[in-house]
Amino acid sequence: MEKASLYARYLLALLLLVFGANKFIGFMPMPEYLPGSAQMTYMAGLSGVHIFPILGIIYIASAILLGTNRMVGLATVILAAVAFNFLLFHIVLDPAGLPPALVFTVLLVLVMLGNKDKYQALLK
């Protein structure tokens, strides 16, 4: 389990770094949704409050923390909220994007399981 958590931590850090950089550079296109669809309304709402650059900062900061094995507990607790929203969006509004959301969530859970001692104070 220790090795799985370690590999998951590094893979998650790499994914977060790539997707965090994408929030600023935009080298991967956003999915195209039909005008007036629930997905487009949701994305327009997020774009309107400039959440994507904030997510980019969170992704990059978390990638650095995970990659350097510093404050892993903090990074994973923050990422848990991101994973929940990512998963919920794809379950409810865009099931075609569910596999990447599941991969992200599974990697995060593996990292959290490998560092479960860091959450003891939160669970008391």
Secondary structure, DSSP 8 states (H G I E B T S, - for coil): -HHHHHHHHHHHHHHHHHHHHHHHH--S------TTSHHHHHHHHHHHTTHHHHHHHHHHHHHHHHHTTSSHHHHHHHHHHHHHHHHHHHHHT-GGGHHHHHHHHHHHHHHHHHTGGGGTTTT-
